Amino acid sequence: MVPEFDVGCYVDYDAERLPEVTAQDVATFCAHGFNREYTPLFDVTWEDAEYTLEIERTALDRAGQADDGEGFEAALEAFTDEAWENEDDGYFVYIQGLDLGVAGLVMAIIAAGATTYTSCRGRVPGSRHHHPHPHVGVVLDRNRASLFAELVLAAGCCLYTSEYGDLAIGAPSVDHCHQLAKMIVERKAAFEELPAPTWREGLEEFLPD
């Protein structure tokens, strides 16, 4: 079974109040208690996102055979352990240390010209995760936010302003996250028509070596 969480489907943010984000903001964003060592990714290609989704789908299908949330979590942890044991370079190139269940969404978001500041597949019994539901903190400019809002609703997820004033995507399950990621990839032509975000230029200068 895939754990489900009490998360609604809605969009709740004010486009007029989206802040101008700089490269330094992106590089130094603090995730307010969650994933304080989270490092933003960039220059992810659509092909990277598609490979990530393939790996993640395999893991989720295996974990979905579990009887409960604890078994689901254990199966995903075992999938990662196997990658370590087998020295599976492809896994680490495309999953990037992210949680299976939200990794595909993170990579699709970045391929679409946005970035993320935290991500978590949600807390279930037996897990080490902190956030109460699948969650990705996202940095969007106004144009991308509009497109994301459309896709978020179609996928049954939510896009909202967190209590700290930052944008975030929430989902009732990791399957919803995975579906949203696939929908983002399917709309890549629309995202490619948008100008690069202003924070992208000079980002490397602020990232740790």
VEXDREN-2710 file (C-alpha; in Angstrom, 1 decimal):
% VEXDREN-2710
k/r/px/py/pz
1/MET/0.0/0.0/0.0
2/VAL/1.1/3.6/-0.7
3/PRO/0.6/5.7/2.5
4/GLU/-2.0/8.5/2.1
5/PHE/-2.1/11.8/3.9
6/ASP/-4.8/14.3/4.6
7/VAL/-3.8/16.9/2.0
8/GLY/-6.3/18.8/-0.1
9/CYS/-6.2/19.8/-3.8
10/TYR/-5.9/23.6/-4.0
11/VAL/-3.8/26.6/-5.0
12/ASP/-3.3/29.4/-2.5
13/TYR/-0.7/32.0/-3.2
14/ASP/-0.6/35.6/-4.3
15/ALA/1.2/36.0/-7.6
16/GLU/1.6/39.8/-6.9
17/ARG/3.5/39.0/-3.7
18/LEU/6.0/36.5/-5.1
19/PRO/9.4/37.9/-4.1
20/GLU/12.3/38.6/-6.4
21/VAL/14.8/35.9/-5.6
22/THR/18.5/36.3/-6.1
23/ALA/21.2/33.7/-6.8
24/GLN/22.4/34.3/-3.2
25/ASP/18.9/33.7/-1.8
26/VAL/18.7/30.3/-3.6
27/ALA/22.2/29.2/-2.5
28/THR/21.7/30.1/1.2
29/PHE/18.0/29.4/1.7
30/CYS/17.3/27.9/5.1
31/ALA/14.6/25.3/5.2
32/HIS/13.2/26.4/8.5
33/GLY/14.0/23.3/10.6
34/PHE/13.7/20.8/7.8
35/ASN/16.7/19.6/5.7
36/ARG/19.0/22.4/6.9
37/GLU/21.9/20.9/4.8
38/TYR/19.7/20.8/1.7
39/THR/21.7/22.0/-1.3
40/PRO/19.9/23.4/-4.3
41/LEU/20.4/21.6/-7.6
42/PHE/20.5/23.2/-11.0
43/ASP/21.2/22.4/-14.6
44/VAL/19.0/19.3/-14.5
45/THR/17.9/18.3/-18.0
46/TRP/14.6/16.8/-19.0
47/GLU/16.4/13.6/-19.7
48/ASP/17.8/13.6/-16.2
49/ALA/14.2/14.0/-14.8
50/GLU/12.9/11.2/-17.0
51/TYR/15.7/8.8/-15.8
52/THR/14.9/9.8/-12.2
53/LEU/11.2/9.0/-12.7
54/GLU/12.1/5.6/-14.2
55/ILE/14.1/4.6/-11.1
56/GLU/11.6/6.1/-8.7
57/ARG/8.7/4.2/-10.4
58/THR/10.5/0.9/-10.0
59/ALA/11.1/1.7/-6.3
60/LEU/7.5/2.8/-5.7
61/ASP/6.0/-0.2/-7.4
62/ARG/8.1/-2.5/-5.2
63/ALA/7.2/-0.6/-2.0
64/GLY/3.6/-0.5/-3.0
65/GLN/3.3/-4.2/-2.4
66/ALA/3.9/-3.7/1.4
67/ASP/1.0/-4.2/3.8
68/ASP/1.3/-0.9/5.6
69/GLY/3.1/2.4/5.8
70/GLU/6.0/1.0/7.9
71/GLY/6.5/-1.8/5.3
72/PHE/6.4/0.8/2.5
73/GLU/9.1/2.9/4.2
74/ALA/11.2/-0.2/4.8
75/ALA/11.0/-1.2/1.1
76/LEU/12.1/2.2/-0.1
77/GLU/15.0/2.1/2.4
78/ALA/16.0/-1.4/1.2
79/PHE/15.9/-0.1/-2.4
80/THR/18.4/2.5/-1.5
81/ASP/20.6/0.1/0.5
82/GLU/20.7/-2.2/-2.6
83/ALA/21.9/0.7/-4.7
84/TRP/24.8/1.2/-2.2
85/GLU/25.6/-2.5/-2.1
86/ASN/25.6/-2.8/-5.9
87/GLU/27.5/0.5/-6.3
88/ASP/24.8/1.6/-8.7
89/ASP/26.2/4.9/-10.1
90/GLY/23.1/5.6/-12.1
91/TYR/21.0/5.6/-8.9
92/PHE/23.1/8.2/-7.3
93/VAL/23.5/10.4/-10.4
94/TYR/19.8/10.7/-10.8
95/ILE/18.4/10.4/-7.3
96/GLN/21.0/12.8/-5.9
97/GLY/20.4/11.8/-2.3
98/LEU/16.8/12.9/-2.5
99/ASP/13.9/10.9/-0.9
100/LEU/12.4/8.3/-3.3
101/GLY/8.8/9.5/-3.7
102/VAL/9.7/13.2/-4.2
103/ALA/13.0/12.8/-6.1
104/GLY/11.3/12.7/-9.5
105/LEU/9.3/15.8/-8.7
106/VAL/12.3/17.7/-7.5
107/MET/14.2/16.9/-10.7
108/ALA/11.3/17.8/-12.9
109/ILE/10.9/21.1/-11.1
110/ILE/14.5/22.0/-11.7
111/ALA/14.4/20.9/-15.4
112/ALA/11.4/23.3/-15.7
113/GLY/13.7/26.2/-14.7
114/ALA/12.7/26.4/-11.0
115/THR/14.5/25.2/-8.0
116/THR/13.7/23.7/-4.6
117/TYR/14.8/24.4/-1.0
118/THR/13.6/21.3/0.8
119/SER/11.9/18.0/0.1
120/CYS/10.5/15.1/2.1
121/ARG/8.3/12.1/1.3
122/GLY/6.4/12.5/4.5
123/ARG/6.4/10.9/8.0
124/VAL/5.0/7.4/8.4
125/PRO/5.5/4.8/11.2
126/GLY/9.1/3.6/11.2
127/SER/10.4/6.5/9.1
128/ARG/13.1/9.1/9.8
129/HIS/11.2/11.8/8.0
130/HIS/10.0/15.0/9.7
131/HIS/7.4/16.6/7.5
132/PRO/3.8/15.4/8.1
133/HIS/3.1/14.8/4.4
134/PRO/4.9/14.6/1.0
135/HIS/6.3/18.1/0.5
136/VAL/8.6/20.0/-1.8
137/GLY/9.6/23.6/-1.1
138/VAL/9.8/25.4/-4.4
139/VAL/11.2/28.7/-5.8
140/LEU/9.0/29.9/-8.7
141/ASP/8.9/33.0/-10.8
142/ARG/5.5/34.4/-11.7
143/ASN/5.3/32.7/-15.1
144/ARG/6.3/29.3/-13.9
145/ALA/4.0/29.6/-10.8
146/SER/1.1/30.0/-13.1
147/LEU/1.9/26.9/-15.1
148/PHE/2.7/24.9/-12.0
149/ALA/-0.7/25.9/-10.5
150/GLU/-2.5/24.4/-13.4
151/LEU/-0.5/21.2/-13.2
152/VAL/-0.7/20.9/-9.4
153/LEU/-4.5/21.0/-9.6
154/ALA/-4.6/18.4/-12.4
155/ALA/-2.5/16.1/-10.3
156/GLY/-4.6/16.4/-7.2
157/CYS/-1.9/18.2/-5.2
158/CYS/-1.6/21.7/-3.7
159/LEU/0.6/24.8/-4.1
160/TYR/0.5/27.1/-1.2
161/THR/2.4/29.8/0.7
162/SER/3.9/28.2/3.8
163/GLU/3.7/29.8/7.3
164/TYR/7.2/31.3/6.5
165/GLY/6.0/33.0/3.3
166/ASP/7.7/30.5/1.0
167/LEU/6.0/28.5/-1.8
168/ALA/5.6/24.8/-1.3
169/ILE/3.9/21.8/-3.0
170/GLY/2.1/19.3/-0.9
171/ALA/0.5/16.0/-1.9
172/PRO/-1.7/13.3/-0.4
173/SER/0.8/10.6/-1.5
174/VAL/4.1/10.1/-3.2
175/ASP/2.2/8.6/-6.1
176/HIS/0.6/12.1/-6.6
177/CYS/4.1/13.7/-6.5
178/HIS/5.3/11.2/-9.1
179/GLN/2.3/11.9/-11.3
180/LEU/2.8/15.7/-11.0
181/ALA/6.4/15.2/-12.0
182/LYS/5.4/13.3/-15.2
183/MET/2.9/16.0/-16.1
184/ILE/5.6/18.7/-15.7
185/VAL/7.9/16.7/-18.1
186/GLU/5.0/16.3/-20.6
187/ARG/4.7/20.1/-20.6
188/LYS/8.4/20.8/-21.2
189/ALA/7.8/22.7/-24.4
190/ALA/5.7/25.3/-22.5
191/PHE/8.4/25.7/-19.8
192/GLU/11.1/26.0/-22.5
193/GLU/9.4/29.0/-23.9
194/LEU/9.8/30.9/-20.7
195/PRO/12.9/33.1/-20.0
196/ALA/15.4/31.8/-17.5
197/PRO/14.8/32.9/-13.9
198/THR/16.7/35.9/-12.7
199/TRP/18.4/34.0/-9.9
200/ARG/20.0/31.5/-12.3
201/GLU/22.8/33.8/-13.4
202/GLY/25.8/33.7/-11.0
203/LEU/24.3/30.9/-8.8
204/GLU/27.5/28.8/-8.9
205/GLU/29.5/31.6/-7.3
206/PHE/27.4/31.2/-4.1
207/LEU/27.3/27.4/-3.8
208/PRO/29.8/25.5/-1.6
209/ASP/32.7/23.9/-3.4
END
